[in-house]
Amino acid sequence: MRIVCLENLGIHGDMLAKLTLPFLEEEHEIVFYDKTTDVETLKKEVDGAEALILANMPLPGEVIQAAKDLKFIDIAFTGVDHVDIKTAKAQGIVISNAAGYATHAVAELAVGMMIGLMRSLPEMGRCCLTGGTKEGLPGLELGTKTVGILGAGAIGTETGRLCHAFGCRVLAYKRHVTGQEPDFLEFVSMEELLQESDIVSLHCPLNDATRHLINEETIAMMKSGAYLVNTARGPVVDSLVLAEALQSGRIAGAALDVFDQEPPLDAADPLLCAPNVLVTPHIGFATQEAMESRAKIVFDNLRQFLQGTPVNLV
């Protein structure tokens, strides 16, 4: 089989060699390319590929259609909205993802962002570097706050667990509650969660139902002076509405790891110009531990597909 990896998986060469060796010994061909968004280049790279490996780079339908021999797409990521799933499935292509590899990594960043917002860490850092003091920037304690987890899947639940350990009351919302959820999560309606939470942390997937879930109407439901943390997907939030809410003071602050587009961002982006914003360039998943876990999952997905028992199916 010709296996094409369209982008760097973020692991050391020694580990990559160890993971790929069994496939090479079985005389599979593995080709590596640098990440690109140029469609014509991608069409050439996928020519003859029977399996594709990629992380969070866009894979449009026209590229998938150009891969006439393609049988398997192995997504080294949890979210799959960057891949044209509809086109792939129409061509009978099997798709797996790496759900679960960064659960703790993303949850840790979400909690770190909460603390960063309430302790004004970006502003405090700038003050310290320029000879200033803490005057005028009093902090808040996370443990005294009610945190709302909007999207209580694996990452949302882990974020809630960490917040509970700090002493927070943790409200949660998801579409389907099974009764098997941990008791530190208090499940309520989305409206109640928005109304009661001092911090709203987003952990929902991006789909038709969640696009611009945070909009003028839902922001109006939030407590005055609440904080918003988004480590999910950028378009879950209407960025223009959020920027306006920050400018007006309706929202006390926002921490964002994801945006309408992958960084680098336009310096004129309204969110980057808004007050009390803590931003990171989509780093939630990017820890050494998570990258290694992801790579192991991806090559296990490939092994299972070759054996006719695909796992982690999308």
Disulfide bonds with the S-S distance in Angstrom:
none
